Amino acid sequence: MKKLYISLLTAFSIIQISAQEKSYFLSSPSLSPDGNTAYFAYDGDIWKVDSNGGNASRITALDGEEINPRISPDGKWLAFSSNQYGNYDVYVMPVEGGTIKQLTFHTGKDEIENWGWDSKTLYFTSNRNNNFGSFKTTIEGKTPQKLFNNYFNNTSGLAETPAGEYLFTNSSEAANQTHRKRYKGENNPDILGYNPQSSAFKQYTNYEGKDFNPSVDKNGVIYFISDENNNEYNLYQIENGKKIPLTQFDSSIKKPSVSANGSKVIFEKDYQLYMYDVATKSTKALNVSLNTNKTLEKEQNFGVENNISYYDVSPDGKKMAFVSRGVLFVSDIEGKFTQQISNGKERVMEVKWLKDNRTLLFNQTDKGYQNWFSIAADAKGQPKQLTHDLRNNRSITLNHDLSKAVYLSGRDEVRIMDLKSFNSTTIVKDEIWAFQNSRPSFSPNSEYVLFSAKRNFELDIFIYNIKKKQTINLTNTGVSEEDPFWSPNGKYIYFSSDRTNPSYPLGMQKSNIYRMALDWFDEPYKSEKFDKLFIEEKKGKKFSDTAKDDKDKKDEGKEKKKEKEPVIKELKVNPENTLERIELVTDRYGYQDDPIVFADDKKEILLFNSNQDNGKKQLFKKVFTDFEPAKSEKVFDKEASNITRIEKNLFALIEGNIYKMTLEALKPEKINIQYTFDKDLASEFIQMYDEAWTGVEENFYDENFHGINWKAKKEQYAKYLPYVNNRNDLRILLNDLLGELNSSHTGFSSSGKEETRYLNYFTNETGIIFKTDQPYTVESIVRKSPAFRTDVDIKPGDQLIAVNGKKIDSSENRESYFTSPKKQDELILTFSRNGKNVTTKVHPIANTDLKGLLYDDWIFNNRQRVNKLSDNRIAYSYMKNMTTDELDRFLLDMVEQENRKDAVILDLRYNTGGNVHDKVLNFLAQKPYLQWKYREGKMTTQPNFAPAGKPVVLLINEASLSDAELTAAGFKALKLGKIIGQDTYRWIIFTSGKSLVDGSYYRLPSWGTYTLDGQNLEKTGVKPDIYIKNTFIDRQKDNDPQLERAVQEILKDLKK
């Protein structure tokens, strides 16, 4: 990766790695045809070195990331992919140096795979038409051609044999899940072969694990990766139709590539280059010396503005402590004078001021785990570690007099910390979960601790009597009550809830604010209020001295300044029939959450976030006073969090900044903190690695980690951290670590400003499908696309001759005419039709939108096939995923079709999951239970839709994953019908994730799914009742045996 300018000073920071010091993160290697020179990618550029090792030289220096260097069989050309314009395109240049030529221009991700043996054809994988597929282009840069039919012929890793056969794999496990080790299942990749001339198909391997990454020499010998022998990726070849292992490493290899002459195979292992000598059958690591620029160790400057994640205000109201990018700071209350407190090597998350106004209590990672520390707020001392737990300590709240703190620890503990001794005591062990928590707190008189714990996935509200050591579940409802907050008067607990729907698996869809009275408290009486008027008057007669009255008025202002929330000496808690004392306190329209309550004189002020005004989450208030109706009012046009009170002032965190407002006016004003600080990415990456490992250690659904030693894996990969030279290296390292779990739903994603691309391009899609062999002649129009519109005059056979007035050169890549620095509002297209020119306009769309329409076309054709085969008797519905949008699409399909047809096919093939399985199954499980009719009208069943009273078939295949598998398992358990197709993916763990200090994100597969007899669906998947496999050739020829069998089974059942 290169910046636009390299200063002389920067040049001096470039370090030569000696031959004795190993080089790491050398990737995607290949060899010259004679095997004498190795090419590889490192630090975003293409390099070459002698195949025996030695000093490497840099070949490319584009402003972007260059990957996959490939040398033509004649040894004259170097091809590679680069994302210098935002997405990966294919480029070519002479091996000896010279002009670099861009061959592809599409906004899709084009990754070069291999050359054709004619040294003129280049094969690449692209996601421009579907998830991924195989394409070819020419060295002249002509329009690429798609090699295979069908939206779901997702192929990758294509290599051409000398005989012209295509070798490839047809699975995401080979395309984008190669880091996942030891997968066994129906979606395993095998080495497949297809001859484009004869249409002959051959399956070279048939192993339940992973065979992928074929590479072939001039003699037709095929080399590839397999994990068959020891569950690690090793080098294999096919000899006389059999798999032959060539290596037996106990750590996996990546990306093997054979030289054209067949003498050597180069590959990655342990982030180094290794060479396999075919003649001697020996392997050695290459010692490669190269120049590396250690930029990660250089400090970068960051600003705290818009980037504050936590804060607290000192009890005296004069100082603030806050956290930005994991660093702890202290400033005056106006944010003018700021001092950095922590060194930034570890991540600080929360901070609290102690009673002395001089000491801070904060949690900070230690080897990935959050522990408690204290430090002098004037930055003149060293931090003192107070806990040494291998669990995350978090969500801290202090009591009224700042003598105690309550916090959560790990998955199962609520603890109290004494703020004099800093000793912690566990008061509750329960199913707390290690994330997605409500914050615990104290009652106003510190008699109780208020906390939440899980019951059947849902949060219940508990109180713990500190003196009696007793716990009471106040809710126990089967739905979640979240974010509980004890009112200052001690009478109520406020919380947010959707009281009629559980929050799992779909999430809390509509929450409102409720409060629970802790006893049967009565409302005040107006008559008593009236009587007090005269009691006060009698008292007033004792003080008729006017001087005394004047003194009282002068002191009134002082007293107001000292005013604090009242301290409750005794709380009344009636644990019986608590649910009967719950009342709704906010409006039903919109949703509300994050309740927090303050007392002001005789008023109780509820603050909460809500979208009830315009659909956007904003800060609202509701004021409760005796004898006055309360109403919701907007306070601010943004949502707020971490609201705290100091005397008559409130503070809040809003969009990464601290705001201040008076309790009386409630008008937030931003505290401008214009402070910057320095931090290096090298230490930040180490901290992120530790924290991500720890998050998985604490939350992974299987305590046995799928049989691997997770602690040992941390050490195995951590030894490469000193060699991480850029963010991409970290992505590779952490995803490889996560891949050791052989788990679905893992992943680490990260981006930084240092990777920003200055140039980005957009392909303006029209929906026109051009002929493969005539790239400017219209073949068809995609349904519902811009070119499909009624007034757009484009017909099959039209020849494109100009775009926006620019004449077409038919020898050029067609994509270049449709790709621009930004999306065009409209395109003017000119075609030749029967000797005449026809000009028309279209409104282009993004490539992602076009791919969605191509997917819709596939669905449309399936429905047409079902209608034809069944004579319109069967309703067909397809779900792309299990999101609420697709749930709506399914329900609309049922509304439009189910009640007028005799049977239902629900197609979940290639479904990518979500969390609406319960709603889909509940709909499908509906049976007719009675009939009704109007006088002389037609008898109609109830409910209106009752698919369970008809034949229903569920279609699944090897790419049905996640919630689609859960739906299939439920369908089978409920005996709703037949399941036809192939075993599902074995990709089903419910997941969430966490953000790291720089905004990077890692997924946490935390909830396993099991059949009623205890089978782990991640390991077993769901088997069909009738096994039918759709092969690559079926898809290529537009056959669908699975769908056809579904229709046959239903028609057979309808005859019974």
N, C-alpha and C positions, 0 to 999 in steps of 0.2 A: 504494500500500500504506500502510495507516494503522495506527499503534499505538493502544492503547486510551486512552492519556493523552498529551496534548501539553502540555508545560510552557510557561510564559511564556518561559523561557530559550531553549527550542527554537525558539519562534516568531521570536526575533531572528536565528536562524541561517539563516532562509529568505532566499534570494537572488532578486532579480528579474532575470531574463535580459532584457537590453535588446533593442530592435529591431535593433540593429546586430550583436549576438551571436546566432548561429544556434542554434536548438534542435534537438536530436537525440533519436533513439529515440522519436519520435512514431509511433504504430502504429495499425493496423486502422481507418482513417478511413472516414467516410461523410458524406453530405450531407443537408441538409434537402430536402424535395421541390422547393422553388424554387431550390435551389443556392446560397442566400445564406449559409448557415451550415455550417461544417465541424465534425464531431464526431470525436474521436480518443481514444486511450488513451495515457497517459503516467504513468510512475512508479506504476503500479497503480491509477490513477483515470481516470474519464472527464472529458474537457474539451471545451469548444466555443470556436470562434473565428470571426470573419467569414471568409468564403471568399476574401477578398482578403488575409488575414493580419491581424496586429495583436495586441492584448492578449487572451490566452486566459483563460477562467474555469473553475474546477473545478466539476464537477457532482456527482460522487460522492465519498465518503470512507469506504467500508466497510472493515472489518478484513479485507482480503484483496486479491486482484488482480482488477480489473475490465477486461474486454476486449470488443472487437467492438461498439461502440455502433452501433445501427441505429434510424433514425427511420421511423415508420409513414408510408405514403403520404399520409395525411391530415394529417400534420405534428403530431399531438397527443401521440404516445407515443414514448418512448425505451426501447428494449430493449437489454440487454447481458447478458453472462455474468460471474459472479463466483465465486471459490473461497473465500469467507469461511468456509464450513463444511467446508473440506478438499477438496472437489471442485467443479468448475465446474457451476453451475446457471444457469438462465435467469431473469432478472428484468425487470420493466417498471416505468416510472414516467412521470408526466405530463412532457411537455417543459418546461412552465413551472415545474416543481418540485412536490413533494408526496410522498405516501407511496410507498415502494418496495415492490413486491409480488413475492414469490417464486413463480415459475410451475412450476418442476420441482424435484423433491426426491430424485431417485435418486442413488446413489453413483457412477453412471457419470459420465463427463466430457461435459457438455452444453454445446456451444458454439453460440451463436446465429449463424445465417447471414443470413437475410433475412426480411422481412415478406411476407405475402400482400397482394394488391392490395385486399382488402377491409378492410385495417387492423385485422383481428381475428385473423388467423392468423399464427403465427410458426413458421418453419422452423429446425431446428437439427440439428447432427451430434452423435451420441452413440456411445459404445463400450459401451453397456449390454447389447446383444444379441450383438455380434460385434466384430470389430476396429474398425469404425466404420460407421455407417449413418445414413440420413436419417429424421427424425421431424418431426411437427408438433404444436403445441399451440395453445391459444387465449388471448386476452388475459384471459379470465376464470380461466385456470389449470386447465382441465379435463385429464383424463388424456391424456398424449401418445399419438399413434398412429404406429406404424411404417409407413413409406410403401411399402416394397418387400419382396417375398418373398425367400427363400433366404438361408441363412447367409452365402454369399459374394457377395451383391450389396452390396459395400462401397462405398457412395456418399458423396460429400461435396460441399460448396460449393453446395448446392441453392438455386436462385433460381426464382421463379415468373414466367412471362410474363403479360401482361394477358389472354391467351387461356386461361390456366389450365394451360399446359404446364409441366412441371418440367424445368429445365436443371440438369445436374450432371456430375460426373466419377466415374469408377469405377476409381481407381488410388491406391495408396499414394503414388505420386510426386506426387500433387496434395494428398493429405491430410496426410502427415507427413514427406514428403521434398522439400518445395518448395525447401529450401536447396541440394539437390543440383542443380547446373547441368549442362546439356548432355547429359543422359541421352537416349540413343536406344535403343529396344528395344520388345519386345512389350508390356511393361507401361506403356507411355506413356499419359498421360491425354489423352482427347479430350473435346470438348464434346458431350454426349449430351442428347437430349430424349425425354420420355415424357409422354403425355397420360393422366392417371388416369381420365378419363371414357371415352375410346375405346380405351385400351390401345395407341394408335399410338406407335411408336418411331421416332426419327430420330437419325442421327449427323451432327452439324453439321461436324465436322472429322475429318480422317483423315491425320494427319501423324505420322511416326515419332518426333518429339520431343515436347515438352510443350505442350499447350493446356489451360488450366484457369482457374479462378476466374471463372465467368460472372457478369455483372451486366447487368440489363435495365431499360430505361426504359419509360415508359407507352405509347410507340409500338411497343414490341416490338423495339427495336434492341438487339442483344446486343454487349456489350463483354467482353473477356477478355484473358488473358495468353498469349503464345506466344514461343518462342525460335527461330522458324523462320528469320528473316533473318540474324541475326548471333550466334546462340548465347547471347544475353542476353535476359532477359525484357523484352518490350516490350508496349505496349498495341495491341490489335487490335479490329476489329469485324467482324461478318458483314453483308455487304451483297449482296443478290441471290444468296445462297447461297455467296458467296466470302469468303475471309479478306482483310481489308484492313488493312495495318499503319498505325498512326496515329503511332507514335513510333519513333525510331531511336537510342535511348540506347546508349552503350557500357558502362553499368552497369545492373543489372537493377532493374525495378520490382517492387513487391509489392502485393497486395490492392487492385485497382482497384474503385471503387464509383461508379456513375452516379447522378446526382440523378433523382428521379422524373420531372421535366419534361424530362429529356434534355439539359439545357443544359451540364452540366459533368461531368467524371469526375475524382475525386480518388484519389490512390494514394500509396504510399510509394516513395521512391527515396533511396538513400544516407542512410537513417534520418531523412529529412525528409519533409514533405508537399509534394506537387506537384499542380497543378491543370491539367487539360486542358480547354480551351475548345472545345466542339464546333463552334460557329459559325465561329470564326477559325482553328481547327485549330492553336492555339498552346498551349504549355506553359510554366508558370512555377512556380518554387519559392515556397512561402508563407513569409514572415517572421513567425514566431510568437513572441510574448513571453509568458513564463509564469513563475510562481513555482516555484522548485525548491529542495528541501531537501537540501543536500550532506552527507548523513549518512555516506557512505563514507569521507570524510576524517577523521571523528571516530574517535579511538582507542577500541578495545574491550579489555576485560580478559580474559586467558586464563590458565588454570592449567596447570602442567606435569604434575600428577598424572594418571596414566593416559594420558598423551599424550607420552611420551618415545619417540622413534623410533630413537635411536642413542646410544651412550655409550662412554667409555673411562676407565680408571682409571690414574692416574699411576704411574710405576715405583716411587716411594717409598711407594705405598699410602695417601697422605694426602689425595688430591684426586680429584675426578671432573670430567670434561667430558661434557656431554650436549646433545642436540638435542631441542627441542620446537617443533612447528609451524614448522620451518625456522629457528629462532633458536638460537644457540649460547650455552651457559651453562657456568659453572664453579662448583663447590661443594666444601666439605670432604667427607670420605668418609662422613660421617653425614647429609649433606644439610641441615644446619642453616643454613649461611651460603652464599648463592647470589648470583652476580653475572652479569648479562647481558653477553655479550662482543660479539656481532654486533648490527647495528642492525635486522635483520629486513626490510630492503628486498629482499634476495635470499635464496634458500633454501639453507640449510646442510643437508647430508645425512649426511656422515660426519666423524668427528674422531678424531685420534690424538695421544697425548702423546709428546713427544720425550724423549730421554735425560736432558736437563737438568732435567726436572720443572717447567719454566717456560714452555715453548713448545708451542703447539698447531699441528698440521697438519690442515687440514680442506678439504673441497671445498664450493664454493658456486657457485650459478649466476651467470653473467655473460652477459647478453643471451640467457639461456635455456640456455647450455651450462655444464656443471659443470667448474670449473677448481680447481686447488689453490692454497691460500693458507696463510700462516703468520701467527701473531699471538701476542703475549705473553699468557700465561694470566691475568695479574693485571689485564687490561683497561686497562692504562695506555699501550698503544701502538696504532698503526694496523695494519690487516691489510696484508700484503704479498702481491701476486699472483705466484705462482710459475710458472704456465702460462697461456698465452693461446690455447688451442686452440678451434677451431670443431668440437669433438667432446666427448662426455661422458667425463670422467675419473672413475673410480669403483672400488669394490671393492678397497680398499687393505688391505694387510697388511704389518706390519713384521717384520724378521728378529729373531733371538734377541738380538743385542746392540744393537738399535735403531740400526744404522748405515745400513740400506738399507730401502727400501719397494718393493713390487711392486704394480702396479695395472693395470686394464684401461682402454683408451682407444678410444672409438669402436666401430666394428663389427669391427675387425680387428687391434688391437695389444695386446700385453702389454709393459709398460714397467717398468723399474727406475729408482727415484729415489735418488740419493745424498743422505743426510740432513744432510751438511755443506754441500755446494754447492747442493743442491736442483736439480741438473741431472738431467734424465730422459733415458733411453736406451731405444729400442725394441729388444727382444730377440727378439720373435716377431711376424710378420705372418701371420695365419691367419683362418679363418672363425670369429670369436669370437661375433658378433652383438652388437648394442648393448643388449640386455637379455636377461633369462632366463639369467643366467650363474651359474656356480659361482665362488666367490672364489679367486683365485690365492694362493699362499703359498710360503714358503721351506722347504727341508729343515732339520732340526734344526741342521746345521752350516753352513747358508747356502751350500752348494755347488751346490744345485739350486733351480730354481723349479718348483713344481708348479702346473699349470693345466689347464683344459679347453678344448677346441675342438670344433667341429661337423664331423661326417662324415655326410653323407646325413641331415641333420636331427637326428642323435643325438650326444650328448656323449661324447667319448673323453677319457681321462686321459693327459696328457703330462707329461714332465719335461724341463727344459732345463738342461744343464750350463753354468753361467755361465762357467767358465774355458775350456772347450773349445768353447763356442758350438754345442753339439749338442742336437738335440731328438729325443726318443724317444717314440713312441706306445706306451703300455703296454697298452692294451686293444684298440682297433680291432675291435670286435665286431659292429657293426650295431645295438646297443641302447645305451641311455644308461647311463653310470656318472657319478653326480653327487656333488657336495659332497666331493671328495677331501680327506683329512686325513692328514698324515704322522705316524706314531707317534713319541713322544719318543725311543724307543730307536733310531730310524732304520731299523728292519727291515720295517715294514709301511706300506702305504697303505690306509686305511679309506675306504669309499665306500658310497653307497646305489645300488641298482639293482633293476630287474625284469629279471633276466638272460635271460628267454626271450621278452620282448615289447618292441617298440619303444615309445618314449614319444610318438611322433607317428603319427597325428594325435590320438589319443584322450587323450593324457596318460599319465603313469606311474600305472597303476592300483594296483599293489601293489609297493612297494619294500621291500627288506630291506637290512640292513647286511652288507657283505662286507669282507674285507681281502685284500690281495695281498702275499705275501711277496716281497721284492725279491731274494732268492736262496734257495737250498735250505737254509735254516737248520734245524739240528737242534734237537730238544727237549733240555732239560737232563737229566742222568742223576742218579738218586738216589744211586748209589754215590759219585759225585764230591761230592755234598752231604754224604754221610756222612764222607768222608775229610777234608773241610774242618773238621769238628768238632775233629779232633785237631791239625790245623795251627794252629788258633786257640789250642788249649790249650797247645801248646809256646811260642807267642809270649807267652802270659799268664804263664809262669813267669819271664820276664825282669822282670816288673813286680809283684813280690810285695808291694811296699810298700803297706800299707793306706791310708796318707795319699794316695798317688797314686790309688788306686781311688776314694777319696772325692772327690778333685778332678775325676776323670773324670765322676762322676755329677752333680756340680754343674754342670759345663760342658755336660752333655748337652742340657739345655733350651735353652741359648744356641745350640748347634749346630743344633738342629732349626729354630729361628727363621730361621737363615741358609740353610737347606737350599733348593736350587733344583733344577730339572730338570737331569739330567745333560747335558753338552755332548758331542756325538758328534764325534770328530775325523775319522773316516773312514767313509764309507758304502759299502756293497757293493751294487751294482746290476747284476743279471744280466738283460740285455734279452731273452734267449732264453726262449721258452716261458713267458711271464709268465702266460698264462691258466690254465696247469696249476697255478699256485700260489695260485689264488683259493679262499678258503674262506668259508662262511656263518658269521657270528659271532652273529647274533641269532635269535630264534625265528621260525619260518615263519608262525605265525598272526598276523594283523594286519599292519600295515605299519609300517616304521621308516625314519626319515631323519635328516638333520642330524647326522652323527656328529662327535664331537670327543673327543680322547683326552688324558689327563694321566697323568704318572708320579708315583707316591707311594711312596717307598722302593723296594721291589722289586715293587710292584704297578703294573699299567697299568689305568687306569679309563676305560672308554668310556661317554660320555654320549650319549643320543640321544632323539629324540621318537618316540612310538609310540602307536597306538590299541589295542594288544593287550589292554589291561585291560578296558575297558568300551565300546570304540568311540569314546572321546573321546581326542584327542591329549594326551599327558602326557609328562613328563620321566622317563626311565628311566636306569639305570646297569647296566653289566656289568663286573665286576672280574676281571682276568686275573692270576693268580699261578701260580708254578711248583708243580706237583704237586697243584693244587686245581681241581676243576671249576668253571667260571664259570656263573653263572645271572643272569637278568635280574631286576632289582628296581625297583619304582617309587620315584622320588625325590620327585616333586611332582605334584599333581593338575592341573597346567597345563603347556602346552608352553613351552619356553624357547628363546631365540636369543641370538646374540652373546655366548656364554659366554667369559669371559676369566679368566686366573689371575694373581694377584699373591701371591707367596710361597705360603703355605698356604691362601689364601682364593680362592674362586671368586666371580665376579659374573655375573649373567645379566639379560637383558631379558625380562620376563614381563608380558604384557598392558599394555604402555605404562609399566611401572615397573621400577626397578633393584632387584634382589634380591642379597643376599650370603649366602654359606654357606662353611663350612670344608670343605676337601677331605676331611677325615677323617669328618665327620658327614653332610655333604651334606643339610642341612636348610635350604632357602632361607627367608630372612627379608627382608621388604620394607624398603627404605630409604625412609622417608617424607620426601618433598620437598614441602613446602607453600609453593610459590612461585608468584606470579602475575606477569604481565608485560602490557604494553600493545602493541597493534599495530593499524594501520588497514587496512581492507579495500581502500582505493583502491590503495595500493602493492602489496598482495598480489595484486590482480587483474591488475595490469600484469605482475608476475613470472609469474603463472600463464599469461598469454597467451603470453609469450616461451617459457616452458618447453614448453607444448603445441605451439607451432609447431616448436620445436627437436626434440621427440620425433618428430614426423611427418617432419621434414627428414632425420633420421638413420635412420628405420626404414621409411618408406613403400616398398612392394615395388617400385615402378617408379622407377628413378633419374631418369627424365625427367618424372616427376610428371604423367603423362597429358598432356604437352605444354604445361603452363602454367609460368610463371615463379613458382616458389614464394616466392622471396625478395621479388619485387615485390608479391606478394599480401600478404605480411606487412606491408609498409609501407602498402599501400592501406587495410587494415583497422585498423592500429595508430593511424592518425590520429584514429579515433573513440574511442579509449580514454579521453581526458580527459573525454568526455561520458557515459561509463557511470555511471549513477546508482544502479543496484541490481544484484543478482545475475542477474536475468532479462535485463537488457541484456547482461551478459557472456555468458550462454548464447546469446543471439541472435547476438552478434558472432562468437563462436568457431565456432558451427555454420555461420554464413555463410562464414567463412574456410575451414572444412573442406569445405564444399559446392563450393568452386571446383575441387576435385580431380576432380569427376565420378566419385566413387569410392563403392562400397558399403562397408559396415562402418566408417564413420566416425561420430563423434558425441562431444559433450561434455556431461556431466551434472554438475550441481552443486546442492547444497542447503546452507543455513546456518541457524543458530538464529534469525537475524533474519526468516526466512520461516515460522517455526513458527505453525501455526494453533491457536488456543486451543479451537476447537470443531470436532469432526469427527463425521460421521454415517455410519450403516451401514444399508444396505437389506437387510432380512431376506428372502431369496429362498425361495420355496416350490416352484417348478417348475410352478405353475399358469399356463397360457396362457389369458388372457381374450380375449373377442371384441373386435375392433377398434372396432366401432360400439356395443357394449354393454360398457363397460369393467369391469363388476362381474359379468358372466356368464361362467362357465367354458366354454371352448371345448375344451381338451384338457389333458393332463398330460404333462410332459416325462419320458421314460423315465429310470429310476434316480434321479429327484429325490425330495425328501422327500415330496411329495404322491403319488408313485407307489407308496409302501410299502403292503403288503397291508392293514394295519389302519387306514389313513387313508381315511376315508369321504368322498370327493369325486368327483363325477361330472359329465360334460359337461352343461350346461344349468343347473347349480346357480347361484344368485344369491347373491353375498356380501352379508351384511347387517350383520356385526359382526366386529371384530378385537379380541381380548382384552377383549371385553365392550363395546367402544366402538362405538356404532351408526354405520353408514355414511351419509354424505351423498353421494348419487350425483352431485351437481354438482361435487364436489371431486375433486382429483387423487388417484387411487387410491394412488400411490406414498407419499403422506404418511402413510398408515396403516401402511405396512410399513417406514418409515425411523425409526430411533431413534439416540440418542447412542452406543449400543454394541450388539453382536450379542445377540439374545435367545436364551435356551436353548430356548424353545418358544413357539409361537404357538397361541392358541385361536381358531379360525375358526368362524363361524356362517353357515350358508347356508340359503336358502329353497329347498325342493324339493317341488314338487307341493303347495304350500299348507302344508307343515310345515317347522319349523326343525330343521336338523341341525347339531350341533356336533362338531367333530373337532379333534385336535391335530396339529401338525407340528413337526419340528425344523428350523429354517431354516438355510440355508447362505449363503455369501458370493456376491456377484455373479460373481466370477471362476470359482467352482465351477459356477455355473449355466451360464455361457457354455461351459465345458468340456463340460457335458452336452448343450447344444444342438449343439455340434460333433459329439459322439458320435452324436447323432440323425441328423445328416447322413450320417455314415459308415454307420450301421445301415441307412438307407434305400438307400444305394448297394449294400450287400451284398444286400439283399433284391431289388433290381433285377437284379443279376447272377444271383442264384439263379433268378429267374423266367425271364430271357431265355435262360439256358443249361441250364435243367432240372437245376440243382444240379451241373453238371459242372465249374464253374470256381471255384477258390479266389480269394477277393478279400481283399486286405490293404491297409490304408491307414496311412500314417505321417504324423503331424502335423508332426513335425520329425525330426531325425537325432540325437537324444540317446539315451543308454543306456536310458532308460525306454521310448522308442518302439521301440528295437531289440528289447527284450524283448517288447513287444506284437507286433511283426512275427514274431518267432520263435514266440510262442505261436499266432499265426494259422496259421503253417505247420505246427506240431505238430497243431493241431486240424483242419486242412483239407487240407494239401498231399498227404499220402500216400493220401488216399481220393478225390482228384479228379484230373481229367485235364489241367488247365492252371492257370496262375496269372496273376492281374492284380495288379501292385503299383502302387498309386496314390500318386504323389508330388505331386499338384496342391496348390497352396497350402502346400507344405511349407516351413517357415521355417529349415531347416538345422540344423547341428550338426557332428558329426565321426565318424559311424559308417559312412561309405560303404564302407570296406574290408570290414567284417564282413558288411554286407548283400550286397555283390557276391560275397564268398566263399561265402556260403550259396547264392545263386542259381546260382553256377557249378558246383555239385556235380552230377556225372553218375553214373549207375549204372555199376558196373564189374564186378560179379559177382552171382550169385544163391546163396542157400542155403536150406535147409529142414530141418525135423525129419522123421523117418521118417513117411511118409504124410501129412505136413503140406503147407501151401501154400508154393510157391516164393516167396521174398521177395528183393528186391534189396538190395544194399549200395551206398552208404550208405542208411540208413533214409529220408532225405529227399534227393531228387535232382531238384530242379525243372528243371535244365538238360536233362533227358531228356524234357521236355514243352514244349508251347507256353507261352511267357511273354510278356506284354505289359507294358510300362512306360508309365504315363500321366503326362504332364507338362503344365504350362501356363505362362502368362505370370507367374504368382506362385510358381512353383517356384524357390527361390533357394538360394544358398550350397551347402551340402553335398548338397542335392538335385540341383543341377546337376552336381556332381562325380560323384554316383552315376549320373546319366543319361549322362555322358560315358564313365564306365567300362563301363556296360551296353552302350553302342554299340561301344566298342573291343573288348570281349570277345565281341561278337556273341551276346548271350544271348537276343535276341528282338527283337520290333518295339517301336518307340517311337511312341506316338500322342498327339496333342494339339497344343499350340502351342510356339513357341520359349520357352525359359526366360528368366528375368528379366534375366540378365547382372548378377548380384549375387554374385560369388564371389571373394573374397579371404580367405584365412585370417587371422584377426585375434586380437590380444590387446589389452592396454591398460596404462595406467599411472595411478597416483594422483598428484594434485598436493598441494600443501602443506596444504590445508584438507580433504583427503579427496575433492575433486572428481576426476572420472575422465574420461579421454579414450581413445578406441579407436585402435589402431594396426594398420591393415591391412598386414601385413608380408610375407605369403607369397603370391605369385601362383600360380595354377593353370593348367596348360597341357596341351593334348592332346599325344599322342606326336609329332605333326608340328609342334608349337610354337605352336598357336593359343591366344591368351589368352582364357580362358573369360569373364573379366570384360567383354571386348569383343565376344565372339561368342555367348555362351550356347551352348545345345545345341538343335539343330533336330530335330524329330521325323521319323521315316520317313514317317508319314502325317499331314498337317496337317489338323486339325479344330478349328474355333474354337467354343467355347461363348460365346454372346453374352449381353448383359444380358437380352434377352427370353427366351432359353433358360432362364436361371436363374429369371426371373420366373414362367415357366410350368412350372417344375419339369421341364424337359427336360434331357437330358444326352447330346448327340450323341457326345461323346468316349467316354464309357463304353459306349454302345451300339455304337460302331464297334469298340471293343476286343473285345467279345463276338463280334461278327460275324467279325472276323479270326481269332479263336481257333477258332470253330466251323468256319470254312472250312479251317483247318489240320488240324483233327481228322478231317476227311473224307478227307484225302489218304492 
